[in-house]
Amino acid sequence: MDAQMIKERVVKVQSQREYLLSLLEQPNLGTLRIDVNQALEEMDELVDEFRRTFPETEI
């Protein structure tokens, strides 16, 4: 797997972040809120790690 392929996958994952944020606005989310928050945290960590690994690459 090359850097470009990794970048494309990270961009795809990052694009789903907005959807997760919209889920948090739902009043009937219940205990799934915990899972959504966890997913957001892990996505942010993934993007941060990508930026540290490939600092010259813009996403």
PyMOL Python script that loads the backbone (N, CA, C, O; Angstrom):
from pymol import cmd

cmd.read_pdbstr("""\
ATOM      1  N   MET A   1       0.850  -1.167   0.000  1.00  0.00           N
ATOM      2  CA  MET A   1       0.000   0.000   0.000  1.00  0.00           C
ATOM      3  C   MET A   1       0.901   1.237   0.000  1.00  0.00           C
ATOM      4  O   MET A   1       1.792   1.365   0.840  1.00  0.00           O
ATOM      5  N   ASP A   2       0.663   2.134  -0.937  1.00  0.00           N
ATOM      6  CA  ASP A   2       1.489   3.330  -1.028  1.00  0.00           C
ATOM      7  C   ASP A   2       0.825   4.504  -0.311  1.00  0.00           C
ATOM      8  O   ASP A   2      -0.322   4.413   0.126  1.00  0.00           O
ATOM      9  N   ALA A   3       1.564   5.605  -0.199  1.00  0.00           N
ATOM     10  CA  ALA A   3       1.087   6.784   0.531  1.00  0.00           C
ATOM     11  C   ALA A   3      -0.181   7.357  -0.081  1.00  0.00           C
ATOM     12  O   ALA A   3      -1.060   7.817   0.647  1.00  0.00           O
ATOM     13  N   GLN A   4      -0.292   7.338  -1.394  1.00  0.00           N
ATOM     14  CA  GLN A   4      -1.482   7.887  -2.047  1.00  0.00           C
ATOM     15  C   GLN A   4      -2.729   7.076  -1.697  1.00  0.00           C
ATOM     16  O   GLN A   4      -3.797   7.644  -1.467  1.00  0.00           O
ATOM     17  N   MET A   5      -2.598   5.779  -1.657  1.00  0.00           N
ATOM     18  CA  MET A   5      -3.735   4.925  -1.321  1.00  0.00           C
ATOM     19  C   MET A   5      -4.158   5.151   0.133  1.00  0.00           C
ATOM     20  O   MET A   5      -5.348   5.209   0.442  1.00  0.00           O
ATOM     21  N   ILE A   6      -3.177   5.275   1.011  1.00  0.00           N
ATOM     22  CA  ILE A   6      -3.478   5.541   2.417  1.00  0.00           C
ATOM     23  C   ILE A   6      -4.189   6.883   2.542  1.00  0.00           C
ATOM     24  O   ILE A   6      -5.167   7.013   3.279  1.00  0.00           O
ATOM     25  N   LYS A   7      -3.686   7.882   1.814  1.00  0.00           N
ATOM     26  CA  LYS A   7      -4.305   9.207   1.856  1.00  0.00           C
ATOM     27  C   LYS A   7      -5.767   9.130   1.403  1.00  0.00           C
ATOM     28  O   LYS A   7      -6.640   9.727   2.032  1.00  0.00           O
ATOM     29  N   GLU A   8      -6.028   8.420   0.344  1.00  0.00           N
ATOM     30  CA  GLU A   8      -7.396   8.297  -0.166  1.00  0.00           C
ATOM     31  C   GLU A   8      -8.313   7.654   0.870  1.00  0.00           C
ATOM     32  O   GLU A   8      -9.462   8.064   1.031  1.00  0.00           O
ATOM     33  N   ARG A   9      -7.809   6.663   1.556  1.00  0.00           N
ATOM     34  CA  ARG A   9      -8.622   5.988   2.575  1.00  0.00           C
ATOM     35  C   ARG A   9      -8.860   6.892   3.784  1.00  0.00           C
ATOM     36  O   ARG A   9      -9.950   6.899   4.355  1.00  0.00           O
ATOM     37  N   VAL A  10      -7.840   7.648   4.169  1.00  0.00           N
ATOM     38  CA  VAL A  10      -7.992   8.573   5.292  1.00  0.00           C
ATOM     39  C   VAL A  10      -8.990   9.669   4.930  1.00  0.00           C
ATOM     40  O   VAL A  10      -9.813  10.051   5.762  1.00  0.00           O
ATOM     41  N   VAL A  11      -8.927  10.170   3.716  1.00  0.00           N
ATOM     42  CA  VAL A  11      -9.884  11.187   3.270  1.00  0.00           C
ATOM     43  C   VAL A  11     -11.302  10.620   3.294  1.00  0.00           C
ATOM     44  O   VAL A  11     -12.240  11.309   3.694  1.00  0.00           O
ATOM     45  N   LYS A  12     -11.458   9.378   2.873  1.00  0.00           N
ATOM     46  CA  LYS A  12     -12.777   8.742   2.888  1.00  0.00           C
ATOM     47  C   LYS A  12     -13.298   8.615   4.321  1.00  0.00           C
ATOM     48  O   LYS A  12     -14.465   8.903   4.590  1.00  0.00           O
ATOM     49  N   VAL A  13     -12.445   8.191   5.219  1.00  0.00           N
ATOM     50  CA  VAL A  13     -12.839   8.072   6.625  1.00  0.00           C
ATOM     51  C   VAL A  13     -13.188   9.446   7.190  1.00  0.00           C
ATOM     52  O   VAL A  13     -14.182   9.606   7.898  1.00  0.00           O
ATOM     53  N   GLN A  14     -12.366  10.422   6.869  1.00  0.00           N
ATOM     54  CA  GLN A  14     -12.585  11.768   7.387  1.00  0.00           C
ATOM     55  C   GLN A  14     -13.904  12.353   6.873  1.00  0.00           C
ATOM     56  O   GLN A  14     -14.547  13.135   7.572  1.00  0.00           O
ATOM     57  N   SER A  15     -14.299  11.986   5.682  1.00  0.00           N
ATOM     58  CA  SER A  15     -15.548  12.502   5.130  1.00  0.00           C
ATOM     59  C   SER A  15     -16.760  11.990   5.918  1.00  0.00           C
ATOM     60  O   SER A  15     -17.818  12.621   5.905  1.00  0.00           O
ATOM     61  N   GLN A  16     -16.614  10.872   6.590  1.00  0.00           N
ATOM     62  CA  GLN A  16     -17.704  10.321   7.392  1.00  0.00           C
ATOM     63  C   GLN A  16     -17.845  11.014   8.746  1.00  0.00           C
ATOM     64  O   GLN A  16     -18.825  10.798   9.459  1.00  0.00           O
ATOM     65  N   ARG A  17     -16.875  11.838   9.094  1.00  0.00           N
ATOM     66  CA  ARG A  17     -16.898  12.531  10.386  1.00  0.00           C
ATOM     67  C   ARG A  17     -18.124  13.425  10.518  1.00  0.00           C
ATOM     68  O   ARG A  17     -18.750  13.471  11.577  1.00  0.00           O
ATOM     69  N   GLU A  18     -18.464  14.129   9.458  1.00  0.00           N
ATOM     70  CA  GLU A  18     -19.622  15.021   9.494  1.00  0.00           C
ATOM     71  C   GLU A  18     -20.901  14.246   9.793  1.00  0.00           C
ATOM     72  O   GLU A  18     -21.770  14.733  10.516  1.00  0.00           O
ATOM     73  N   TYR A  19     -21.015  13.061   9.247  1.00  0.00           N
ATOM     74  CA  TYR A  19     -22.188  12.238   9.504  1.00  0.00           C
ATOM     75  C   TYR A  19     -22.268  11.870  10.979  1.00  0.00           C
ATOM     76  O   TYR A  19     -23.339  11.933  11.582  1.00  0.00           O
ATOM     77  N   LEU A  20     -21.143  11.490  11.554  1.00  0.00           N
ATOM     78  CA  LEU A  20     -21.133  11.140  12.973  1.00  0.00           C
ATOM     79  C   LEU A  20     -21.493  12.342  13.830  1.00  0.00           C
ATOM     80  O   LEU A  20     -22.207  12.210  14.824  1.00  0.00           O
ATOM     81  N   LEU A  21     -20.998  13.514  13.448  1.00  0.00           N
ATOM     82  CA  LEU A  21     -21.357  14.723  14.196  1.00  0.00           C
ATOM     83  C   LEU A  21     -22.856  14.984  14.126  1.00  0.00           C
ATOM     84  O   LEU A  21     -23.461  15.406  15.112  1.00  0.00           O
ATOM     85  N   SER A  22     -23.453  14.737  12.975  1.00  0.00           N
ATOM     86  CA  SER A  22     -24.902  14.936  12.849  1.00  0.00           C
ATOM     87  C   SER A  22     -25.671  13.933  13.708  1.00  0.00           C
ATOM     88  O   SER A  22     -26.751  14.242  14.212  1.00  0.00           O
ATOM     89  N   LEU A  23     -25.116  12.741  13.872  1.00  0.00           N
ATOM     90  CA  LEU A  23     -25.765  11.759  14.748  1.00  0.00           C
ATOM     91  C   LEU A  23     -25.807  12.243  16.191  1.00  0.00           C
ATOM     92  O   LEU A  23     -26.780  11.994  16.903  1.00  0.00           O
ATOM     93  N   LEU A  24     -24.765  12.927  16.620  1.00  0.00           N
ATOM     94  CA  LEU A  24     -24.724  13.410  17.996  1.00  0.00           C
ATOM     95  C   LEU A  24     -25.825  14.423  18.276  1.00  0.00           C
ATOM     96  O   LEU A  24     -26.197  14.626  19.432  1.00  0.00           O
ATOM     97  N   GLU A  25     -26.345  15.052  17.249  1.00  0.00           N
ATOM     98  CA  GLU A  25     -27.410  16.035  17.420  1.00  0.00           C
ATOM     99  C   GLU A  25     -28.774  15.379  17.606  1.00  0.00           C
ATOM    100  O   GLU A  25     -29.743  16.053  17.958  1.00  0.00           O
ATOM    101  N   GLN A  26     -28.855  14.077  17.375  1.00  0.00           N
ATOM    102  CA  GLN A  26     -30.127  13.365  17.504  1.00  0.00           C
ATOM    103  C   GLN A  26     -30.461  13.156  18.982  1.00  0.00           C
ATOM    104  O   GLN A  26     -29.651  12.600  19.724  1.00  0.00           O
ATOM    105  N   PRO A  27     -31.630  13.591  19.410  1.00  0.00           N
ATOM    106  CA  PRO A  27     -31.978  13.471  20.826  1.00  0.00           C
ATOM    107  C   PRO A  27     -32.262  12.032  21.274  1.00  0.00           C
ATOM    108  O   PRO A  27     -32.176  11.733  22.465  1.00  0.00           O
ATOM    109  N   ASN A  28     -32.596  11.151  20.349  1.00  0.00           N
ATOM    110  CA  ASN A  28     -32.955   9.783  20.704  1.00  0.00           C
ATOM    111  C   ASN A  28     -31.806   8.795  20.507  1.00  0.00           C
ATOM    112  O   ASN A  28     -32.053   7.604  20.315  1.00  0.00           O
ATOM    113  N   LEU A  29     -30.587   9.250  20.547  1.00  0.00           N
ATOM    114  CA  LEU A  29     -29.432   8.385  20.289  1.00  0.00           C
ATOM    115  C   LEU A  29     -29.195   7.391  21.431  1.00  0.00           C
ATOM    116  O   LEU A  29     -28.715   6.281  21.202  1.00  0.00           O
ATOM    117  N   GLY A  30     -29.524   7.783  22.623  1.00  0.00           N
ATOM    118  CA  GLY A  30     -29.382   6.887  23.777  1.00  0.00           C
ATOM    119  C   GLY A  30     -27.944   6.478  24.028  1.00  0.00           C
ATOM    120  O   GLY A  30     -27.033   7.305  23.978  1.00  0.00           O
ATOM    121  N   THR A  31     -27.747   5.195  24.300  1.00  0.00           N
ATOM    122  CA  THR A  31     -26.404   4.714  24.635  1.00  0.00           C
ATOM    123  C   THR A  31     -25.486   4.641  23.417  1.00  0.00           C
ATOM    124  O   THR A  31     -24.274   4.477  23.561  1.00  0.00           O
ATOM    125  N   LEU A  32     -26.058   4.760  22.223  1.00  0.00           N
ATOM    126  CA  LEU A  32     -25.202   4.778  21.026  1.00  0.00           C
ATOM    127  C   LEU A  32     -24.322   6.025  20.989  1.00  0.00           C
ATOM    128  O   LEU A  32     -23.330   6.061  20.261  1.00  0.00           O
ATOM    129  N   ARG A  33     -24.674   7.039  21.762  1.00  0.00           N
ATOM    130  CA  ARG A  33     -23.870   8.259  21.844  1.00  0.00           C
ATOM    131  C   ARG A  33     -22.430   7.934  22.249  1.00  0.00           C
ATOM    132  O   ARG A  33     -21.482   8.547  21.757  1.00  0.00           O
ATOM    133  N   ILE A  34     -22.283   6.976  23.138  1.00  0.00           N
ATOM    134  CA  ILE A  34     -20.947   6.561  23.586  1.00  0.00           C
ATOM    135  C   ILE A  34     -20.150   6.014  22.407  1.00  0.00           C
ATOM    136  O   ILE A  34     -18.980   6.358  22.237  1.00  0.00           O
ATOM    137  N   ASP A  35     -20.770   5.174  21.601  1.00  0.00           N
ATOM    138  CA  ASP A  35     -20.088   4.588  20.440  1.00  0.00           C
ATOM    139  C   ASP A  35     -19.745   5.644  19.400  1.00  0.00           C
ATOM    140  O   ASP A  35     -18.675   5.595  18.794  1.00  0.00           O
ATOM    141  N   VAL A  36     -20.642   6.591  19.191  1.00  0.00           N
ATOM    142  CA  VAL A  36     -20.390   7.657  18.221  1.00  0.00           C
ATOM    143  C   VAL A  36     -19.226   8.517  18.699  1.00  0.00           C
ATOM    144  O   VAL A  36     -18.346   8.863  17.911  1.00  0.00           O
ATOM    145  N   ASN A  37     -19.215   8.861  19.972  1.00  0.00           N
ATOM    146  CA  ASN A  37     -18.091   9.634  20.519  1.00  0.00           C
ATOM    147  C   ASN A  37     -16.781   8.877  20.372  1.00  0.00           C
ATOM    148  O   ASN A  37     -15.760   9.469  20.023  1.00  0.00           O
ATOM    149  N   GLN A  38     -16.797   7.592  20.632  1.00  0.00           N
ATOM    150  CA  GLN A  38     -15.593   6.760  20.496  1.00  0.00           C
ATOM    151  C   GLN A  38     -15.116   6.736  19.045  1.00  0.00           C
ATOM    152  O   GLN A  38     -13.919   6.844  18.776  1.00  0.00           O
ATOM    153  N   ALA A  39     -16.045   6.596  18.126  1.00  0.00           N
ATOM    154  CA  ALA A  39     -15.683   6.591  16.706  1.00  0.00           C
ATOM    155  C   ALA A  39     -15.051   7.918  16.303  1.00  0.00           C
ATOM    156  O   ALA A  39     -14.066   7.939  15.565  1.00  0.00           O
ATOM    157  N   LEU A  40     -15.612   9.018  16.781  1.00  0.00           N
ATOM    158  CA  LEU A  40     -15.053  10.335  16.467  1.00  0.00           C
ATOM    159  C   LEU A  40     -13.639  10.476  17.021  1.00  0.00           C
ATOM    160  O   LEU A  40     -12.754  10.994  16.341  1.00  0.00           O
ATOM    161  N   GLU A  41     -13.426  10.021  18.243  1.00  0.00           N
ATOM    162  CA  GLU A  41     -12.097  10.090  18.839  1.00  0.00           C
ATOM    163  C   GLU A  41     -11.091   9.268  18.042  1.00  0.00           C
ATOM    164  O   GLU A  41      -9.970   9.713  17.798  1.00  0.00           O
ATOM    165  N   GLU A  42     -11.494   8.073  17.640  1.00  0.00           N
ATOM    166  CA  GLU A  42     -10.585   7.209  16.887  1.00  0.00           C
ATOM    167  C   GLU A  42     -10.300   7.776  15.503  1.00  0.00           C
ATOM    168  O   GLU A  42      -9.182   7.655  15.002  1.00  0.00           O
ATOM    169  N   MET A  43     -11.294   8.389  14.885  1.00  0.00           N
ATOM    170  CA  MET A  43     -11.081   9.012  13.577  1.00  0.00           C
ATOM    171  C   MET A  43     -10.098  10.167  13.698  1.00  0.00           C
ATOM    172  O   MET A  43      -9.208  10.321  12.861  1.00  0.00           O
ATOM    173  N   ASP A  44     -10.259  10.980  14.741  1.00  0.00           N
ATOM    174  CA  ASP A  44      -9.347  12.099  14.953  1.00  0.00           C
ATOM    175  C   ASP A  44      -7.927  11.616  15.191  1.00  0.00           C
ATOM    176  O   ASP A  44      -6.970  12.213  14.697  1.00  0.00           O
ATOM    177  N   GLU A  45      -7.789  10.532  15.950  1.00  0.00           N
ATOM    178  CA  GLU A  45      -6.460   9.959  16.187  1.00  0.00           C
ATOM    179  C   GLU A  45      -5.848   9.438  14.886  1.00  0.00           C
ATOM    180  O   GLU A  45      -4.654   9.613  14.642  1.00  0.00           O
ATOM    181  N   LEU A  46      -6.660   8.807  14.064  1.00  0.00           N
ATOM    182  CA  LEU A  46      -6.185   8.296  12.782  1.00  0.00           C
ATOM    183  C   LEU A  46      -5.655   9.427  11.902  1.00  0.00           C
ATOM    184  O   LEU A  46      -4.578   9.314  11.316  1.00  0.00           O
ATOM    185  N   VAL A  47      -6.411  10.505  11.814  1.00  0.00           N
ATOM    186  CA  VAL A  47      -5.999  11.647  10.992  1.00  0.00           C
ATOM    187  C   VAL A  47      -4.736  12.276  11.563  1.00  0.00           C
ATOM    188  O   VAL A  47      -3.827  12.629  10.811  1.00  0.00           O
ATOM    189  N   ASP A  48      -4.668  12.422  12.886  1.00  0.00           N
ATOM    190  CA  ASP A  48      -3.462  12.977  13.507  1.00  0.00           C
ATOM    191  C   ASP A  48      -2.241  12.114  13.228  1.00  0.00           C
ATOM    192  O   ASP A  48      -1.163  12.627  12.926  1.00  0.00           O
ATOM    193  N   GLU A  49      -2.414  10.805  13.330  1.00  0.00           N
ATOM    194  CA  GLU A  49      -1.300   9.890  13.065  1.00  0.00           C
ATOM    195  C   GLU A  49      -0.868   9.964  11.599  1.00  0.00           C
ATOM    196  O   GLU A  49       0.324   9.925  11.294  1.00  0.00           O
ATOM    197  N   PHE A  50      -1.837  10.070  10.702  1.00  0.00           N
ATOM    198  CA  PHE A  50      -1.512  10.202   9.288  1.00  0.00           C
ATOM    199  C   PHE A  50      -0.689  11.470   9.056  1.00  0.00           C
ATOM    200  O   PHE A  50       0.308  11.451   8.334  1.00  0.00           O
ATOM    201  N   ARG A  51      -1.114  12.561   9.669  1.00  0.00           N
ATOM    202  CA  ARG A  51      -0.392  13.840   9.490  1.00  0.00           C
ATOM    203  C   ARG A  51       1.013  13.780  10.067  1.00  0.00           C
ATOM    204  O   ARG A  51       1.933  14.388   9.520  1.00  0.00           O
ATOM    205  N   ARG A  52       1.188  13.055  11.164  1.00  0.00           N
ATOM    206  CA  ARG A  52       2.527  12.906  11.736  1.00  0.00           C
ATOM    207  C   ARG A  52       3.392  12.022  10.853  1.00  0.00           C
ATOM    208  O   ARG A  52       4.589  12.272  10.711  1.00  0.00           O
ATOM    209  N   THR A  53       2.808  11.001  10.264  1.00  0.00           N
ATOM    210  CA  THR A  53       3.563  10.068   9.439  1.00  0.00           C
ATOM    211  C   THR A  53       3.902  10.662   8.077  1.00  0.00           C
ATOM    212  O   THR A  53       4.992  10.437   7.551  1.00  0.00           O
ATOM    213  N   PHE A  54       2.959  11.427   7.500  1.00  0.00           N
ATOM    214  CA  PHE A  54       3.139  12.042   6.193  1.00  0.00           C
ATOM    215  C   PHE A  54       2.930  13.549   6.309  1.00  0.00           C
ATOM    216  O   PHE A  54       1.941  14.071   5.795  1.00  0.00           O
ATOM    217  N   PRO A  55       3.846  14.258   6.978  1.00  0.00           N
ATOM    218  CA  PRO A  55       3.632  15.685   7.191  1.00  0.00           C
ATOM    219  C   PRO A  55       3.597  16.516   5.916  1.00  0.00           C
ATOM    220  O   PRO A  55       3.044  17.616   5.910  1.00  0.00           O
ATOM    221  N   GLU A  56       4.167  16.016   4.864  1.00  0.00           N
ATOM    222  CA  GLU A  56       4.193  16.766   3.601  1.00  0.00           C
ATOM    223  C   GLU A  56       2.908  16.613   2.799  1.00  0.00           C
ATOM    224  O   GLU A  56       2.727  17.281   1.781  1.00  0.00           O
ATOM    225  N   THR A  57       2.009  15.731   3.257  1.00  0.00           N
ATOM    226  CA  THR A  57       0.785  15.436   2.512  1.00  0.00           C
ATOM    227  C   THR A  57      -0.393  16.216   3.074  1.00  0.00           C
ATOM    228  O   THR A  57      -0.648  16.184   4.278  1.00  0.00           O
ATOM    229  N   GLU A  58      -1.100  16.909   2.214  1.00  0.00           N
ATOM    230  CA  GLU A  58      -2.310  17.625   2.599  1.00  0.00           C
ATOM    231  C   GLU A  58      -3.518  16.720   2.465  1.00  0.00           C
ATOM    232  O   GLU A  58      -3.637  15.964   1.501  1.00  0.00           O
ATOM    233  N   ILE A  59      -4.413  16.802   3.438  1.00  0.00           N
ATOM    234  CA  ILE A  59      -5.700  16.084   3.313  1.00  0.00           C
ATOM    235  C   ILE A  59      -6.828  17.024   3.603  1.00  0.00           C
ATOM    236  O   ILE A  59      -7.992  16.626   3.553  1.00  0.00           O
TER     237      ILE A  59
END
""", "prot")
cmd.dss("prot")
cmd.show_as("cartoon", "prot")
cmd.util.cbc("prot")
cmd.orient("prot")
